[in-house]
C-alpha cells in the first residue's frame, strides 16, 4: 500500500516528479509512492483510482514548477476549472486533513493565497520545501526528515520462535524494571532540565556559535529562555512529554531588499545525565524546513 501521494502537472514538472518518486521508493520501498503514470492501468477509472490513492496514503506531496499556477487550456487557467485533476487532487488532499507538503522545483515560488482558487488557499499556509538539481541530495534528506514524523516505520520480519521467546523475556524484564523505577519515583521529570546550560552549535551555513539555555520550574511549569544565533529568545509552546522538554522560539531573517520573514525554531531536549542534555533543533522558514540539527548541551 502506498505511503505517499505525489500530485504534479505533467507538462510542468513530470521529470522532477519521476525523479522524486524513484528516490523515495529506494528509501521507503517499491510501491510506497502513488503517482498516476505508474499506478493507473489502461481502462481504469482515473478519478476513482486517484481518490482511492489519496485515501490510502499518509501524506501528500504537491510538486509545483514554474508553470503550475498559470497552466492554461482553452484560454482559461486550468486551476480555475472544477474538472482539472490537479485542482481536484489538491482540494481532496486538503479536505482529508492529511499532511500536505508543497515541493517547489525548477525555481518556482510558492503561490500566494490570493492567486489560488478559494478551495485551494489552504495550500498557501503549508510549509514548502525547495528541491533543486545542485542541492538534490541535501534537499532529499530534508524531505525525508520531515516525512519521518508522519510515515509509519516498516514492519520487521518475524523472528524465529526461540528468539521471539527470548525477546519477550527481555521485554517483560524491562517492563518490570521500568515499573520498579517508576515506583521508586526516580524517573526523569522536568526538574532534570532546571538550570543554566551551554552548547556549541554548528549551523548548516558554516557558522558555529555557543548557545545558552536557562530553565526554571515555577508552579509545575518550565519557564526561561533559549538563545538562537547568539540572541536570547522567549520560550513558547512549552511542554514536558515522555521525559523530554519540547518548546519553540521565533526569529526573523532578511534577504536582500525583501521584507523580514519569520523563522521558527522547534526544540526537543532529552536529559542524558545530571549534566548533559541531548538537543534536537529543527528550523522552519517561511517556505521550507531545514534538516534537524543534533547537539549536546552541558550544564554551566
Secondary structure, DSSP 8 states (H G I E B T S, - for coil): --SEEEE--HHHHHHHHHHHHHHHHHHH-TT-EE-HHHH--TTS-HHHHHHHHHHH-SEEEEEE-TTTTT-EETTEEGGGSTT-HHHHHHHHHHHHT-EEEEEE-TT-----GGGS-GGGGGGGGS--EE--STTHHHHHHHHHHHHTTTS---------HHHHHHHHHHHHHHHHHHHHHHHHT-S--GGGG-EEEEEEEEETTTEEEEEEEEEEEETTEEEEEEEETTEEEE-EEEEEETTEEEEEEEEEE--TTS--EEEEEEEEEEEEETTEEEEEEEEE-SS-B---EEEEEEE-
